[in-house]
Amino acid sequence: MPQFPFLHAPRLSFRSGVVAGPGWALLPSAAGCFDPLLSTGFPLTLLGVSRLAEALEGDWNAR
Ligand SMILES: Cc1cc2nc3c(=O)[nH]c(=O)nc-3n(C[C@H](O)[C@H](O)[C@H](O)COP(=O)(O)OP(=O)(O)OC[C@H]3O[C@@H](n4cnc5c(N)ncnc54)[C@H](O)[C@@H]3O)c2cc1C
C-alpha cells in the first residue's frame, strides 16, 4: 500500500551556492547532488565527515 501518491520530479540535481563558512560546513549531500538513485552518496557523506574531522583535528586550537 503506497504511503504517498507518486509524484513526477523532473529535476533532482542541485548545487548549493555556498558550502562552508565561519563555524559551519555542509555535508556533501547538502552541498550538491547529481543523481541520488545512481549516487555514491553514503560513501561520499562518510568521506566528507572524515575530511571535516581531519580539518577540525588539525585546526582545533587555531582560533
Ligand atoms: C531516492 C534516493 C536514493 C538514494 N540511494 C542511494 C544509494 O543507493 N546509495 C548511496 O550511497 N546513496 C544513496 N542516496 C544518497 C544518500 O541517501 C545520501 O547521500 C545520504 O543519506 C546523505 O546523508 P546525510 O546524513 O548527509 O543526509 P540525510 O540522510 O538526508 O539526513 C539529514 C537528516 O536531517 C534531518 N533534518 C533536515 N532538516 C532538519 C532540521 N532543520 N532540523 C532537524 N533535522 C533536520 C532530516 O530529516 C534527515 O533525517 C540516495 C538518495 C536518495 C534521495
The ligand as a Gaussian input file, in Angstrom:
#p B3LYP/6-31G(d) Opt

LIG

0 1
 C       15.976000       8.299000      -3.555000
 C       17.408000       8.252000      -3.060000
 C       18.141000       7.087000      -3.214000
 C       19.471000       7.025000      -2.770000
 N       20.170000       5.862000      -2.946000
 C       21.456000       5.799000      -2.538000
 C       22.198000       4.591000      -2.713000
 O       21.711000       3.585000      -3.228000
 N       23.489000       4.573000      -2.321000
 C       24.101000       5.657000      -1.751000
 O       25.290000       5.581000      -1.413000
 N       23.413000       6.810000      -1.562000
 C       22.105000       6.908000      -1.945000
 N       21.396000       8.063000      -1.767000
 C       22.088000       9.213000      -1.169000
 C       22.100000       9.097000       0.363000
 O       20.788000       8.853000       0.840000
 C       22.619000      10.419000       0.944000
 O       23.867000      10.738000       0.335000
 C       22.803000      10.314000       2.451000
 O       21.603000       9.908000       3.074000
 C       23.219000      11.681000       2.984000
 O       23.335000      11.561000       4.401000
 P       23.191000      12.850000       5.285000
 O       23.303000      12.355000       6.701000
 O       24.152000      13.906000       4.845000
 O       21.733000      13.436000       4.992000
 P       20.307000      12.768000       5.268000
 O       20.375000      11.261000       5.247000
 O       19.376000      13.467000       4.305000
 O       19.989000      13.192000       6.752000
 C       19.619000      14.511000       7.097000
 C       18.685000      14.433000       8.280000
 O       18.490000      15.760000       8.815000
 C       17.118000      15.918000       9.098000
 N       16.838000      17.359000       9.069000
 C       16.747000      18.160000       7.981000
 N       16.486000      19.428000       8.360000
 C       16.433000      19.418000       9.718000
 C       16.210000      20.408000      10.692000
 N       16.002000      21.691000      10.372000
 N       16.206000      20.045000      11.994000
 C       16.436000      18.757000      12.341000
 N       16.669000      17.746000      11.465000
 C       16.663000      18.084000      10.162000
 C       16.384000      15.126000       8.038000
 O       15.099000      14.774000       8.467000
 C       17.298000      13.894000       7.919000
 O       16.945000      12.879000       8.829000
 C       20.072000       8.149000      -2.172000
 C       19.316000       9.330000      -2.006000
 C       18.003000       9.381000      -2.445000
 C       17.203000      10.656000      -2.256000

